Amino acid sequence: MNAQFTRHELIFKQASGTSRGVLTTKETYLLEISENNKKGIGECAIFRGLSYDDVPDYEEKLTWLCKNIYLDFEVLKKELLHYPSIIFGLEQALLNLLHGEDLYFPSDFTDGKDSIKINGLIWMGNADFMQSQIEEKLAKGFDCIKLKIGVDWKSEKEIIKKLREKFPKEQLELRVDANGAFSYEEATIVLQELADLGIHSIEQPIKKNQVKSKKSQETDEINSTDCCAPWNDMAKLCAETPTPIALDEELIGVIDFEDKKKLLETIKPQYIILKPALVGGFSGSDEWIAIAESLGINWWITSALESNIGLNAICQYTYTKKNPLPQGLGTGALFTNNFETHLQLEGDQMWHKK
């Protein structure tokens, strides 16, 4: 068995606004494994500035993996424990080596017999830009829309208010993603405003591990020496929120199974959002799902600006989980130099057609 990797820089068709600034390119790595004249490809989809494994020795670890690809998967995974995006790529490459073509999780989805319902994503920008995106998604038949918020909440709130006046929550599901944009005090106000607008949920209203609120400082329920102190603010928000909260960035970098369990037991969110490239691939996602379901916490899966290679694998994995909620999957249409794919979006349904 042999392995090699190559770096690929994805180029956005137009600059895309996020909570981490405006993106024009997205770095990623392709891992190819070959054995007995067969090849498998996977994407080690590192997200600079967000991934837990955004570290200087990333390529060195990929080189190590290629030199030691003959080792048992569990041995490799243990060595790569702190490199979740590399585990993600390794799992893909091994699955693709096994199944061939562009298959990772063969199913009715990959046979073109069934599809996955997704939400429509609205990128950050000025009011006119966001409004035009919303109109486009509605015209295509989406009945679940996710808006990135936190740049200008006053303007964003007005957009949502106007949208809700036209479409009641029974007709249009609205999700918002703050990417940690608000302080604890701001979040308590925003959460009520969102509830008044009939919002389905908000992702990551405050930054992960945030312990800066006056409320945190005044209470001794969880003190600064407690192992759960970094989750104090988020736990309080989730306990009192009128709008369901979904954890996203909060999960990144939590590697140990018991730590994952402790986090969810402490914070008790209404939802968690799983990005396989950021939480240790499909096996890491499976761990989070098992813990969440044991605690009665719901979840859905989201992509994270992968190329069509990683996105295809995520879609195939997502279908096998049979989650009825609209999933947060990308469409692969953001980049000028993406790879060919059998993924096709029809309305709000993602298909795999050959």
C-alpha positions as CSV (number, residue, x, y, z in Angstrom):
1,M,0.0,0.0,0.0
2,N,1.3,3.4,-1.0
3,A,0.1,7.0,-0.3
4,Q,0.8,10.5,-1.4
5,F,-0.7,13.9,-0.9
6,T,-1.0,17.1,-2.9
7,R,-2.0,20.6,-1.8
8,H,-4.9,22.3,-3.7
9,E,-6.0,25.9,-3.4
10,L,-9.7,26.3,-4.1
11,I,-10.6,29.7,-5.6
12,F,-14.0,31.4,-4.8
13,K,-16.1,32.6,-7.7
14,Q,-16.7,35.7,-5.6
15,A,-15.3,36.8,-2.2
16,S,-17.4,35.3,0.5
17,G,-18.0,37.0,3.8
18,T,-17.7,35.0,7.0
19,S,-17.2,35.8,10.7
20,R,-13.5,35.3,10.1
21,G,-13.3,37.9,7.4
22,V,-13.8,37.7,3.6
23,L,-12.5,34.6,1.9
24,T,-11.1,34.5,-1.6
25,T,-9.3,31.1,-1.5
26,K,-9.5,27.9,0.6
27,E,-6.5,25.6,1.1
28,T,-7.1,21.9,1.2
29,Y,-5.1,18.6,0.7
30,L,-5.9,15.5,-1.3
31,L,-4.7,12.1,0.0
32,E,-4.4,9.3,-2.5
33,I,-3.9,5.7,-1.4
34,S,-3.0,2.9,-3.9
35,E,-2.9,-0.8,-3.6
36,N,-3.2,-3.7,-6.1
37,N,-3.8,-1.3,-9.0
38,K,-6.7,0.3,-7.2
39,K,-6.8,3.9,-5.9
40,G,-8.7,5.7,-3.2
41,I,-8.9,9.5,-2.7
42,G,-9.8,11.5,0.3
43,E,-9.7,15.2,1.2
44,C,-7.9,16.4,4.3
45,A,-10.0,19.5,4.5
46,I,-8.1,21.8,6.9
47,F,-9.9,25.1,7.6
48,R,-7.2,27.7,8.4
49,G,-8.1,29.8,11.5
50,L,-10.8,27.3,12.6
51,S,-9.5,23.8,12.4
52,Y,-8.0,22.3,15.6
53,D,-5.1,21.0,13.5
54,D,-4.2,24.3,11.9
55,V,-0.6,23.9,13.1
56,P,2.9,24.5,11.5
57,D,3.7,20.7,11.2
58,Y,0.5,19.8,9.3
59,E,2.3,18.8,6.1
60,E,4.9,16.9,8.2
61,K,2.1,14.9,9.7
62,L,0.8,14.1,6.3
63,T,4.2,13.0,5.2
64,W,4.4,10.8,8.2
65,L,1.1,9.2,7.3
66,C,2.2,8.5,3.8
67,K,5.3,6.8,5.0
68,N,3.4,4.7,7.5
69,I,0.2,4.0,5.6
70,Y,0.9,0.2,6.0
71,L,0.0,0.4,9.7
72,D,-3.4,-0.7,11.0
73,F,-6.0,2.0,10.8
74,E,-6.5,2.2,14.6
75,V,-2.8,2.7,15.1
76,L,-2.8,5.5,12.5
77,K,-5.9,7.1,14.1
78,K,-4.2,7.1,17.5
79,E,-1.2,8.9,16.1
80,L,-3.5,11.4,14.2
81,L,-5.8,12.0,17.2
82,H,-5.0,15.7,17.2
83,Y,-5.3,16.1,13.4
84,P,-9.1,15.6,12.8
85,S,-9.0,16.8,9.2
86,I,-6.3,14.2,8.3
87,I,-8.4,11.5,9.9
88,F,-11.3,12.7,7.8
89,G,-9.2,12.4,4.6
90,L,-7.7,9.0,5.6
91,E,-11.2,7.5,6.3
92,Q,-12.3,8.7,2.9
93,A,-9.3,7.4,1.0
94,L,-9.6,3.9,2.6
95,L,-13.4,3.8,1.9
96,N,-12.9,4.9,-1.7
97,L,-10.1,2.3,-2.1
98,L,-12.6,-0.3,-1.0
99,H,-15.6,0.7,-3.0
100,G,-14.1,2.3,-6.1
101,E,-15.4,5.0,-8.5
102,D,-16.6,8.0,-6.3
103,L,-18.1,5.8,-3.7
104,Y,-17.6,6.0,0.1
105,F,-20.9,4.8,1.6
106,P,-22.9,2.9,-1.1
107,S,-26.6,3.3,-0.6
108,D,-29.9,4.3,-2.4
109,F,-28.4,7.8,-2.4
110,T,-25.4,6.8,-4.5
111,D,-27.6,4.7,-6.7
112,G,-29.6,7.9,-7.5
113,K,-32.8,6.5,-5.9
114,D,-33.1,8.9,-3.0
115,S,-32.0,12.4,-2.0
116,I,-31.1,14.5,1.1
117,K,-33.0,17.7,2.0
118,I,-30.7,20.6,2.8
119,N,-31.0,24.2,4.0
120,G,-30.3,27.2,1.8
121,L,-27.3,29.1,3.1
122,I,-27.3,32.9,3.0
123,W,-23.8,34.5,3.2
124,M,-22.9,37.6,5.2
125,G,-23.0,40.9,3.5
126,N,-25.0,44.1,3.2
127,A,-28.8,44.1,3.3
128,D,-29.3,44.1,-0.5
129,F,-26.8,41.2,-1.0
130,M,-28.4,39.1,1.7
131,Q,-31.9,39.9,0.4
132,S,-31.0,38.9,-3.1
133,Q,-29.7,35.6,-1.9
134,I,-32.8,34.9,0.1
135,E,-35.0,35.6,-2.9
136,E,-32.9,33.2,-5.1
137,K,-33.3,30.4,-2.5
138,L,-37.0,30.9,-2.1
139,A,-37.4,30.9,-5.9
140,K,-35.7,27.5,-6.0
141,G,-38.1,26.0,-3.5
142,F,-36.2,26.1,-0.2
143,D,-38.4,26.0,2.9
144,C,-35.4,26.0,5.3
145,I,-32.9,28.9,5.2
146,K,-29.9,29.5,7.3
147,L,-28.6,33.1,7.6
148,K,-25.1,34.1,8.8
149,I,-25.5,36.9,11.3
150,G,-23.4,39.0,13.6
151,V,-21.9,41.6,11.3
152,D,-24.7,44.2,11.7
153,W,-27.4,42.7,13.8
154,K,-29.7,45.7,13.5
155,S,-29.8,45.4,9.7
156,E,-29.9,41.6,9.9
157,K,-32.8,41.6,12.3
158,E,-34.8,43.9,9.9
159,I,-34.2,41.4,7.0
160,I,-35.4,38.5,9.1
161,K,-38.4,40.6,10.3
162,K,-39.5,41.4,6.8
163,L,-38.9,37.8,5.7
164,R,-41.1,36.5,8.6
165,E,-43.9,39.0,7.7
166,K,-44.1,37.3,4.3
167,F,-43.5,33.7,5.4
168,P,-44.8,32.4,8.8
169,K,-42.7,29.8,10.6
170,E,-45.1,27.1,9.5
171,Q,-44.2,27.9,5.9
172,L,-40.5,28.8,6.2
173,E,-37.9,27.5,8.7
174,L,-35.3,30.1,9.6
175,R,-32.0,29.1,11.2
176,V,-29.2,31.6,12.1
177,D,-25.5,31.2,12.7
178,A,-23.7,33.8,14.8
179,N,-20.2,32.1,14.8
180,G,-19.7,33.4,18.3
181,A,-20.4,37.0,17.3
182,F,-22.2,38.1,20.5
183,S,-21.1,38.7,24.1
184,Y,-23.1,36.9,26.8
185,E,-25.1,40.0,27.6
186,E,-25.8,40.7,23.9
187,A,-26.8,37.1,23.4
188,T,-29.5,37.1,26.1
189,I,-31.2,40.0,24.2
190,V,-30.7,38.5,20.7
191,L,-32.1,35.1,21.8
192,Q,-35.4,36.8,22.9
193,E,-35.5,38.8,19.7
194,L,-35.0,35.6,17.7
195,A,-37.8,33.9,19.6
196,D,-40.2,36.7,18.8
197,L,-39.4,36.2,15.1
198,G,-40.1,32.4,15.3
199,I,-36.5,31.3,14.6
200,H,-35.8,27.6,14.6
201,S,-32.3,27.8,16.2
202,I,-29.1,29.8,16.5
203,E,-25.7,28.3,16.1
204,Q,-22.9,29.3,18.5
205,P,-24.3,32.6,19.8
206,I,-21.1,33.3,21.8
207,K,-17.5,32.2,21.4
208,K,-16.5,28.8,22.6
209,N,-15.1,28.5,26.1
210,Q,-16.4,32.0,26.9
211,V,-16.4,32.9,30.6
212,K,-16.5,36.7,30.6
213,S,-20.1,37.6,31.6
214,K,-21.0,39.4,34.8
215,K,-23.4,36.6,35.6
216,S,-20.5,34.1,35.5
217,Q,-18.4,36.3,37.7
218,E,-21.1,36.8,40.3
219,T,-22.1,33.1,40.7
220,D,-20.1,30.4,42.5
221,E,-22.2,27.6,40.9
222,I,-19.2,26.7,38.8
223,N,-15.9,28.3,39.9
224,S,-12.8,29.1,37.9
225,T,-11.0,25.9,39.1
226,D,-13.9,23.6,38.0
227,C,-13.2,21.5,34.9
228,C,-16.5,22.8,33.5
229,A,-15.8,26.5,34.0
230,P,-15.0,27.2,30.3
231,W,-18.6,26.1,29.5
232,N,-20.3,28.2,32.1
233,D,-21.7,30.9,30.0
234,M,-23.0,28.6,27.2
235,A,-24.5,26.3,29.8
236,K,-26.5,29.2,31.3
237,L,-27.6,30.4,27.9
238,C,-28.8,26.9,26.9
239,A,-30.7,26.5,30.2
240,E,-32.5,29.8,29.9
241,T,-32.8,30.4,26.2
242,P,-36.2,31.0,24.5
243,T,-34.5,30.1,21.1
244,P,-32.9,26.6,20.7
245,I,-29.1,26.8,20.7
246,A,-26.9,24.6,18.5
247,L,-23.3,24.1,19.4
248,D,-20.8,24.3,16.5
249,E,-17.3,25.7,17.2
250,E,-17.7,24.5,20.8
251,L,-17.1,20.9,19.6
252,I,-13.9,21.7,17.8
253,G,-10.8,20.4,19.6
254,V,-12.7,18.2,22.0
255,I,-10.9,14.9,21.3
256,D,-11.4,12.5,24.2
257,F,-14.7,10.6,24.4
258,E,-15.2,11.4,28.1
259,D,-14.5,15.1,27.4
260,K,-17.2,15.1,24.7
261,K,-19.6,13.5,27.1
262,K,-18.8,15.9,29.9
263,L,-19.2,18.9,27.5
264,L,-22.7,17.8,26.4
265,E,-23.8,16.8,29.9
266,T,-22.7,20.2,31.2
267,I,-23.9,22.6,28.5
268,K,-27.1,20.5,27.6
269,P,-27.6,22.3,24.2
270,Q,-30.8,21.7,22.2
271,Y,-28.7,20.7,19.1
272,I,-25.2,20.0,18.0
273,I,-23.8,20.7,14.5
274,L,-21.3,18.2,13.1
275,K,-18.6,19.1,10.6
276,P,-16.8,15.8,9.9
277,A,-13.6,17.6,8.8
278,L,-13.4,19.5,12.1
279,V,-14.5,16.8,14.6
280,G,-12.3,13.8,13.5
281,G,-14.0,12.5,10.4
282,F,-16.9,10.0,10.3
283,S,-15.7,8.1,13.4
284,G,-15.5,11.3,15.4
285,S,-19.0,12.3,14.2
286,D,-20.3,8.9,15.2
287,E,-19.0,9.5,18.7
288,W,-20.7,12.9,19.0
289,I,-24.0,11.5,17.6
290,A,-24.0,8.5,20.0
291,I,-23.4,10.8,23.1
292,A,-25.9,13.4,21.9
293,E,-28.7,10.8,21.3
294,S,-28.1,9.2,24.7
295,L,-28.8,12.6,26.2
296,G,-31.8,13.4,24.1
297,I,-29.9,16.1,22.1
298,N,-30.7,16.4,18.4
299,W,-28.2,17.1,15.6
300,W,-27.5,17.7,12.0
301,I,-24.5,17.5,9.7
302,T,-22.9,20.5,8.0
303,S,-20.1,20.7,5.4
304,A,-17.2,23.2,5.9
305,L,-16.1,24.5,2.5
306,E,-14.7,21.2,1.3
307,S,-14.1,20.6,-2.4
308,N,-16.5,18.3,-4.2
309,I,-14.4,15.3,-3.1
310,G,-14.9,15.9,0.6
311,L,-18.5,17.1,0.1
312,N,-19.4,14.0,-1.8
313,A,-18.1,11.8,1.0
314,I,-20.0,13.9,3.6
315,C,-23.2,13.7,1.6
316,Q,-22.9,9.9,1.3
317,Y,-22.2,9.6,5.1
318,T,-25.1,11.9,5.9
319,Y,-27.6,9.8,4.0
320,T,-26.7,6.7,6.0
321,K,-27.6,8.5,9.3
322,K,-31.3,8.9,8.2
323,N,-31.7,12.2,10.1
324,P,-35.0,13.8,9.0
325,L,-33.9,17.4,9.6
326,P,-32.7,19.6,6.7
327,Q,-28.9,19.1,6.6
328,G,-26.4,21.9,6.2
329,L,-24.6,20.6,3.2
330,G,-22.9,22.8,0.6
331,T,-23.4,22.5,-3.1
332,G,-19.9,22.7,-4.4
333,A,-20.8,25.8,-6.5
334,L,-18.6,28.3,-4.7
335,F,-15.3,27.6,-6.4
336,T,-14.0,28.2,-9.9
337,N,-11.6,25.2,-9.8
338,N,-13.6,22.5,-8.1
339,F,-13.5,18.9,-9.1
340,E,-16.1,17.0,-11.2
341,T,-18.9,15.5,-9.2
342,H,-22.1,13.4,-9.5
343,L,-23.8,15.6,-6.8
344,Q,-26.7,17.5,-8.2
345,L,-29.0,19.9,-6.4
346,E,-32.6,20.0,-7.5
347,G,-34.6,22.5,-5.5
348,D,-33.6,21.8,-1.9
349,Q,-32.8,18.1,-2.6
350,M,-29.2,16.9,-3.0
351,W,-28.9,13.9,-5.4
352,H,-26.1,11.7,-6.5
353,K,-26.7,11.0,-10.2
354,K,-24.4,9.4,-12.8
